[in-house]
Amino acid sequence: MDKKVLIVEDDKLLREMMFRKLEKEGYEVSAVMDGAVAFDKIKEFKPDIILLDLILPGSNGFEILEKVKREEEFKETPVIVLSNLGQKSEIDKGMELGAIDYLVKAHFTPTEVAEKIKNLLSS
């Protein structure tokens, strides 16, 4: 059974690049671009890992992360924050809220992100 990855990202180009890359790696991938529908998608899709942007229309990534970690069913689901926000305070907040990793978009290619996901899901 393929592992399921949910991408929550409003940047169309990045979302499509990540989607294609992860699909090529053999994952079942779903994507949403609006924070307001992200949690419903999580409940419906039940991902093995979530790739989460912070700046989103509807609801920000920190709010989504908090909600995921409060839910019994999803609190163990790993969440990787993938954001342009690279300040130490934002990184600290993401990690405190339960993210397993925090990647600044400018520093990682889709291939590197896919590699991180593979390592996390195989451990």
C-alpha positions in Angstrom: 0.0 0.0 0.0 1.4 3.4 -1.0 2.1 5.9 1.7 -0.1 9.0 1.5 1.2 12.5 1.4 -1.0 15.6 1.8 0.4 18.9 0.5 -1.1 22.1 1.9 0.4 24.8 -0.3 -1.2 27.8 -2.0 1.7 28.5 -4.4 0.4 26.7 -7.6 3.8 26.1 -9.1 5.4 24.7 -6.0 2.3 22.6 -5.2 2.4 21.1 -8.7 6.2 20.5 -8.6 5.9 18.7 -5.2 2.9 16.8 -6.3 4.6 15.4 -9.4 7.8 14.7 -7.6 6.1 12.8 -4.8 3.8 10.9 -7.2 6.9 9.9 -9.2 8.4 8.6 -6.0 5.4 6.2 -5.6 3.3 8.1 -3.0 -0.4 8.6 -3.2 -0.6 12.4 -3.1 -3.4 14.9 -2.5 -3.1 18.6 -2.3 -5.1 21.6 -1.1 -4.3 25.2 -1.4 -6.7 26.7 1.2 -6.1 26.5 4.9 -9.9 26.6 5.5 -10.4 23.2 3.8 -7.1 21.6 4.9 -8.4 20.0 8.0 -11.4 18.5 6.3 -9.0 17.1 3.7 -6.8 15.6 6.4 -9.9 13.8 7.9 -11.0 12.5 4.5 -7.6 11.5 3.1 -5.9 10.3 6.3 -2.3 11.1 5.2 0.8 9.3 6.5 2.6 12.7 6.4 1.6 16.3 5.9 3.6 18.9 4.0 2.3 22.2 5.4 2.8 25.8 4.3 2.2 28.5 6.9 1.0 31.4 4.8 -2.4 30.2 3.4 -5.7 31.7 2.5 -8.5 30.8 5.0 -6.5 29.6 7.9 -2.8 29.7 8.6 -0.5 26.7 8.9 0.1 27.3 12.6 -3.6 27.0 13.2 -3.8 23.8 11.1 -0.8 22.3 12.9 -2.4 23.0 16.3 -5.6 21.4 15.2 -3.9 18.3 13.8 -1.9 17.8 17.0 -5.0 18.2 19.2 -6.9 15.4 17.3 -6.4 12.0 18.8 -6.6 10.4 15.3 -3.9 12.6 13.8 -1.6 13.7 16.6 1.0 11.1 15.7 0.9 12.1 12.0 4.2 13.7 11.1 3.9 17.3 9.8 6.8 19.0 7.9 6.4 22.7 7.7 7.6 24.1 4.3 7.5 27.8 4.5 9.1 31.1 3.3 9.0 32.2 6.9 12.6 31.5 8.1 12.8 33.6 11.3 14.0 31.6 14.4 10.8 32.6 16.3 8.6 31.0 13.5 10.8 27.9 13.3 10.6 27.6 17.1 6.8 28.0 17.1 6.4 25.4 14.4 8.5 22.9 16.2 6.8 23.7 19.6 3.4 23.1 18.0 4.5 19.6 17.0 6.1 19.8 13.5 8.6 17.0 12.9 10.7 19.3 10.7 10.7 22.9 9.4 12.1 23.6 6.0 12.6 27.0 4.5 11.3 26.8 0.9 14.3 28.7 -0.6 16.7 26.2 0.8 15.2 23.0 -0.4 14.4 21.5 -3.8 11.4 19.1 -4.3 13.9 16.3 -4.6 15.4 17.1 -1.2 11.9 17.4 0.3 11.0 14.0 -1.2 14.1 12.5 0.3 13.2 13.9 3.8 9.7 12.4 3.5 11.1 9.1 2.5 13.5 9.0 5.4 10.7 10.0 7.9 8.3 7.4 6.6 10.8 4.6 6.5 12.1 5.1 10.0 
